[in-house]
Amino acid sequence: MSNKVIDQVARATPDVMARKVKGLSDRAIAWIFVAPTIAILLAINIFPLIWTIYLSFTNYRVNRPNNAVEWVGLRNYQRILSDADIWITMQATAHFLIWTIILQVLIGFTLAYLINKKFRGNDLWTTIIVFPMMLSPAVVGNFWTFLYQPQIGLFNYVVGFLTGADPSSFSMIGEVSLAPWAIVIVDTWMWTPFVMLICLAGLRSIPDSIYEAAECDRASKWRQFWTITIPMILPFLMLAVLFRGIENFKMFDLVVQLTGGGPGNTTTLTSIDLKREAFEKWRTGFASAYAVILFVTVFGLASIYVKALNKVKQR
């Protein structure tokens, strides 16, 4: 059937076009198929990036398109790097980023190590643990907002039961000292399964023969863990840190659902601050410079980290 279709297409092709196609090389034909995809990528990714870089050197405001656009040079970058409020936002982002990565890697690796041990109900527990990752951030944010309610939330009652404190005496998303930890807890609950799956893939990629050889050499379980398991799973751990670091650096929807960046600016991450500058204050040129700085920061750190990851993989 497929040959008949091909023959029909060949007969329907005009002679002029057929001669042109017949004279093309394999390289030219490959470019004909790849060119539309490259054009779409350039239109979607490269052009907006170039346009953003251009706007970052101007005072352009999208809500005032008729105003004359002035070239301000590096003024936007200087204002961003000297703005104390933006540095506070950077510190809040770093706090969120560091603690979520630490907790997710530790808990995710521990869960993967336990699940890798064959026991009854292994598949069921894996499915239950992975469940939070399947939910949308909007659903998770609303769900945990209800759990954090001081009067009726389950979280406060559990903490009160374990510590003896009055459940209504504190608010996780309403107090300056607790709100940053509230979003760390939720993100850890949601994305630890992702780290666990990566670690589990790494653990199951280690050949059993290596552990058998170590047992023949009378190596203890602790010795096997530190000399076999950790070195061989380290690239997977670093890969999980890379993925979660990039995602958490641009975290937006979950924090907006939980705290909206409050109380005050305690949980205002760089992504939330950037959105306010661009679509609430309408400082498009300033926001473009802000976005470029964040892009360069993430791209630079990721590039350095990938080089370190490649060196670990080559050992």
URSUL-V660439 format. One record per pair of residues at least 24 apart in sequence whose C-alpha atoms are under 10 Angstrom apart, sorted by the first residue. I is the first residue (numbers start at 0). GAP is how many residues later the second one is. D is the distance in Angstrom with one decimal. If there is no record, write none. Layout:
i gap d
I GAP D
I GAP D
This chain:
i gap d
48 239 9.6
48 242 9.7
48 243 8.5
48 246 9.8
50 237 9.1
51 232 9.2
51 233 8.2
51 235 9.1
51 236 5.4
51 237 7.7
51 238 10.0
51 239 8.0
51 240 7.5
52 232 9.1
52 235 6.8
52 236 7.1
52 238 8.8
52 239 6.7
52 240 10.0
53 231 8.6
53 234 8.4
53 235 9.1
54 229 7.4
54 230 5.1
54 231 8.3
54 232 9.0
54 233 6.1
54 234 7.6
55 228 7.9
55 229 4.7
55 230 6.2
55 231 7.4
55 232 4.7
55 233 4.3
55 234 7.9
55 235 8.6
55 236 7.7
55 237 9.9
56 228 6.7
56 229 8.3
56 231 8.5
56 232 7.3
57 226 8.7
57 227 5.4
57 228 8.0
57 230 9.2
57 231 9.2
58 224 7.6
58 225 7.3
58 226 5.0
58 227 7.1
58 229 10.0
59 222 9.0
59 223 7.2
59 224 5.7
59 225 5.0
59 226 8.3
59 227 9.9
59 228 9.6
60 217 8.7
60 218 10.0
60 220 9.2
60 221 5.8
60 222 5.4
60 223 4.9
60 224 6.6
60 225 9.0
60 226 9.7
61 216 8.6
61 217 8.9
61 220 6.4
61 221 7.7
61 222 6.1
61 223 8.8
62 216 9.2
62 218 9.6
62 219 6.4
62 220 8.9
62 221 8.8
63 218 8.8
68 216 9.7
70 214 9.9
71 213 9.4
73 215 8.9
74 211 8.9
74 214 9.5
75 209 7.4
75 210 5.4
75 211 8.6
75 212 8.8
75 213 6.2
75 214 8.1
76 209 7.8
76 210 9.9
76 211 9.6
76 212 6.0
76 213 7.4
76 215 9.3
76 216 8.0
77 211 9.7
78 207 8.5
78 210 9.7
78 211 9.8
79 206 8.0
79 207 9.3
79 209 8.0
79 210 6.9
79 213 9.0
80 209 9.3
80 212 9.3
84 180 9.0
84 188 9.7
85 182 9.7
85 183 9.4
85 184 7.8
85 187 8.0
85 188 9.7
85 204 9.6
86 183 9.4
87 177 8.6
87 178 8.7
87 180 8.9
87 181 9.2
87 182 9.6
88 172 9.9
88 176 7.7
88 177 8.1
88 178 8.0
88 179 6.0
88 180 5.5
88 181 5.9
88 182 9.4
88 183 9.3
88 184 7.5
89 159 9.9
89 178 9.0
89 179 7.0
89 180 6.3
89 181 10.0
89 183 9.8
90 175 9.8
90 176 9.9
90 177 9.8
90 178 8.6
90 179 9.4
91 88 7.8
91 173 8.9
91 174 7.0
91 175 6.3
91 176 6.9
91 177 6.1
91 178 8.3
92 87 9.6
92 155 8.5
92 156 6.9
92 157 9.1
92 158 9.0
92 173 10.0
92 174 8.0
92 175 7.8
92 176 5.0
92 177 6.4
92 178 9.0
93 154 9.6
93 155 8.2
93 175 8.8
93 176 9.7
94 85 8.0
94 86 9.2
94 89 8.9
94 172 9.7
94 174 9.8
95 84 7.0
95 85 8.0
95 87 7.7
95 88 6.1
95 89 9.9
95 91 9.2
95 152 7.8
95 153 8.6
95 155 9.5
95 171 8.6
95 173 8.5
96 87 8.5
96 147 8.6
96 148 6.6
96 149 9.2
96 150 9.3
96 151 6.0
96 152 6.5
96 153 9.8
96 154 9.3
96 172 10.0
97 86 9.6
97 147 8.3
97 150 9.4
97 151 9.9
98 82 8.9
98 85 6.9
98 86 9.3
98 89 8.9
99 81 9.5
99 83 9.1
99 84 5.6
99 85 7.8
99 86 9.3
99 87 6.9
99 88 5.8
99 89 9.6
99 91 9.1
99 92 9.0
99 141 9.9
99 144 8.5
99 145 8.8
99 148 8.2
100 83 9.4
100 86 9.7
100 87 8.1
100 90 9.7
100 91 9.1
100 94 9.5
100 139 8.9
100 140 6.4
100 141 9.4
100 142 9.9
100 143 6.8
100 144 6.9
100 147 8.7
101 86 9.4
101 139 8.8
102 81 8.8
102 82 8.9
102 84 9.8
102 85 6.7
102 86 9.6
102 89 8.0
103 80 9.8
103 81 9.8
103 83 8.7
103 84 5.6
103 85 8.3
103 86 9.4
103 87 7.1
103 88 4.8
103 89 8.3
103 90 8.8
103 91 6.6
103 92 8.3
103 136 9.2
103 137 8.8
103 140 8.8
104 83 9.4
104 86 10.0
104 87 7.3
104 88 9.9
104 89 9.8
104 90 6.4
104 91 7.9
104 94 8.9
104 132 7.2
104 133 9.3
104 135 7.7
104 136 7.4
104 139 9.5
105 86 9.0
105 89 9.2
105 90 9.4
105 131 9.8
106 81 8.8
106 82 9.7
106 85 6.8
106 86 9.0
106 88 8.6
106 89 7.9
107 80 9.4
107 83 8.9
107 84 5.2
107 85 6.3
107 86 7.7
107 87 5.2
107 88 4.1
107 89 7.9
107 90 8.8
107 91 7.3
107 92 8.9
107 129 9.5
107 132 9.7
108 83 8.9
108 84 9.6
108 86 7.2
108 87 5.7
108 88 8.9
108 89 8.8
108 90 5.8
108 91 7.8
108 94 9.5
108 124 9.6
108 128 8.1
109 86 8.0
109 89 9.1
109 90 9.8
110 81 9.1
110 82 8.5
110 84 9.5
110 85 6.3
110 86 9.2
110 88 8.9
110 89 8.5
111 81 8.9
111 83 8.6
111 84 5.1
111 85 7.0
111 86 8.5
111 87 5.9
111 88 4.9
111 89 8.7
111 90 9.3
111 91 7.8
111 92 9.8
112 83 8.7
112 86 8.0
112 87 7.1
112 90 7.4
112 91 9.8
112 116 9.7
113 86 9.4
114 81 9.3
114 85 7.8
115 83 9.6
115 84 6.7
115 85 9.3
115 87 7.2
115 88 7.3
125 67 8.8
125 70 9.5
125 71 9.1
126 66 9.7
127 65 9.6
128 60 9.5
128 61 9.6
128 63 8.7
128 64 6.2
128 65 9.7
128 67 9.1
129 60 8.7
129 61 8.7
129 62 8.5
129 63 5.1
129 64 7.5
129 66 8.6
129 67 8.4
130 59 8.5
130 62 8.1
131 54 10.0
131 55 9.9
131 57 7.1
131 58 5.0
131 59 7.4
131 60 8.9
131 61 7.6
131 62 9.6
132 54 9.9
132 56 8.5
132 57 5.3
132 58 5.8
132 59 8.1
132 60 6.4
132 61 6.9
133 56 8.6
133 57 9.5
133 59 9.7
133 60 10.0
134 55 8.2
135 54 9.6
135 117 9.6
135 118 9.1
136 49 9.9
136 50 9.2
136 53 8.6
136 115 9.4
136 116 6.4
136 117 5.2
136 118 9.0
136 119 9.8
136 120 8.1
136 121 9.9
137 115 6.8
137 116 6.4
137 117 9.6
137 118 9.0
137 119 6.4
137 120 9.1
138 115 9.0
138 118 8.8
139 46 8.0
139 47 9.2
139 49 9.7
139 50 7.8
139 114 7.4
139 117 8.5
139 118 8.9
140 42 9.2
140 45 8.0
140 46 9.6
140 112 8.2
140 113 5.5
140 114 7.5
140 115 8.1
140 116 4.9
140 117 5.3
140 118 9.0
141 112 9.0
141 115 6.4
141 116 7.0
142 43 9.9
142 114 9.6
142 115 9.2
143 29 9.9
143 38 9.1
143 39 9.4
143 41 9.8
143 42 7.2
143 113 9.2
143 114 7.4
144 27 9.3
144 28 7.9
144 37 9.7
144 41 9.8
144 112 7.8
144 113 5.7
144 114 8.4
145 112 9.5
146 25 9.7
147 24 6.0
147 25 6.9
147 26 9.3
147 34 8.4
147 110 9.3
148 24 8.3
148 25 9.4
149 24 9.4
171 87 9.7
172 85 7.2
172 86 6.1
172 87 9.7
172 88 10.0
172 89 8.0
172 90 7.5
172 94 9.5
173 85 8.0
173 88 7.7
173 89 6.0
173 90 9.7
174 87 8.9
174 88 6.6
174 89 9.6
174 91 9.2
175 86 8.0
175 87 6.0
175 88 7.9
175 89 8.9
175 90 6.2
175 91 8.6
176 86 9.6
176 89 8.4
177 85 9.8
177 88 9.5
178 79 9.2
178 80 7.5
178 82 9.3
178 83 7.7
178 84 7.4
178 87 7.2
178 88 6.8
179 75 9.7
179 79 9.3
179 81 9.6
179 82 9.2
179 83 9.6
179 86 6.9
179 87 5.7
179 88 9.4
180 86 9.4
181 73 9.6
181 76 8.5
181 77 9.0
181 85 9.5
182 71 8.0
182 72 6.5
182 73 10.0
182 75 7.3
182 76 8.2
182 84 8.1
183 71 9.6
185 68 8.5
185 69 9.4
185 72 9.1
186 61 8.8
186 64 9.6
186 67 7.9
186 68 9.1
190 53 8.3
191 52 9.6
193 46 8.0
193 49 9.6
193 50 8.9
194 41 9.0
194 42 7.8
194 44 9.1
194 45 5.7
194 46 8.2
194 48 9.1
194 49 8.2
195 41 9.5
195 44 8.9
196 39 10.0
196 43 9.4
197 35 9.5
197 38 6.3
197 39 7.5
197 41 8.2
197 42 6.6
198 34 7.0
198 35 9.0
198 36 9.5
198 37 6.0
198 38 6.4
198 39 9.9
198 40 9.5
198 41 8.0
199 33 9.1
199 36 9.1
200 32 9.0
200 35 8.1
201 27 9.1
201 30 7.6
201 31 5.3
201 32 8.5
201 33 8.3
201 34 5.9
201 35 8.4
202 26 7.3
202 27 9.3
202 29 8.1
202 30 6.4
202 33 9.0
203 29 9.6
204 27 8.9
204 28 8.8
205 26 7.1
205 27 8.2
230 81 8.9
230 82 9.7
230 84 9.4
231 80 9.6
231 81 8.9
231 83 9.9
232 80 10.0
233 75 9.1
233 78 7.8
233 79 8.5
234 73 9.8
234 74 6.5
234 75 8.4
234 76 9.5
234 77 6.5
234 78 6.1
234 79 9.8
235 73 9.4
235 77 9.4
236 72 9.9
237 67 8.6
237 68 9.0
237 70 9.2
237 71 6.7
237 74 9.1
238 66 9.5
238 67 8.7
238 70 7.6
240 64 9.7
241 59 9.7
241 60 7.2
241 63 7.6
241 64 8.1
241 67 9.3
242 59 9.7
244 53 9.1
244 57 8.9
245 52 7.1
245 53 9.2
245 55 9.6
245 56 8.0
248 45 9.0
248 49 7.9
249 44 9.2
249 48 9.5
269 24 8.3
